[in-house]
């Protein structure tokens, strides 16, 4: 499965979340670290859903970049 992940840069770290998996988040000092951590978080989240007998949400979010004049 391929999930959309949102990565946000904060003042001193990065955060990431998965819109299709509520509660699936990660934070790290670098973008590379947060990417690794969110991948692990996704796998852990799905494993937990399976253990609890809950459905695994299909990926449905997409990402588009829109250019605007600033």
N, C-alpha and C positions, 0 to 999 in steps of 0.2 A: 504494500500500500504506500501511497505517496501523499503525505499531508502537507498543507501549506503551513509555514511557520513564520510568525512575525518576530523580527529582531529589532529591539529598540536600544539605542545608545543613551545611557544616562551620564551623569557628571563624572562618575568614576568606575562604571561597570556597564555590562550589557545584560539585558533581559530578553527572554524569548517566551512565546506562548503559542499554543496550537488552537486556532479558533474552533476546529471540529472536535477537540477533546477538552471540554471545560475542566479547568483545574490542572491541566498539564503545563507546567511552567519550569523555567530554569533561569539561573543567573550566573554570570561568570565575569572574570576580570577582563577578558578579551573576547572578540567576536569568535575566534576559533574555539575558545574554551566553551562558550555558550552554545555553539553549534554541536559540539561533542556531547555536552550535558543534555541538551534538548532531545537529541537522538536517544540517549539512554532513558530519559524521562518518558518518551513516547513508548518505547519498548516496555518499560516498567508499568506504565499506565494501562497498556493493552493487556499485559499479563494479569494485572489486577482485575480488569473487567472480565477476563476469561474465568479466573478463579471464582469470582462472584456470580458467574452465570449470566452476566449482563451482555447485551449486544455490543459489538464493536462498531462504532459509527463509521460509515463510509466517508471517505474524504469528499467534501463537497465545496469547500472554500477555494477560491482562486485569487490570484493577485494580479493586479494591473497597475502599471505606473502611468500617471497622467501628467503631461507637461503643461505648465501654466506660466504665464508671464508674471514675474514678481515685481 
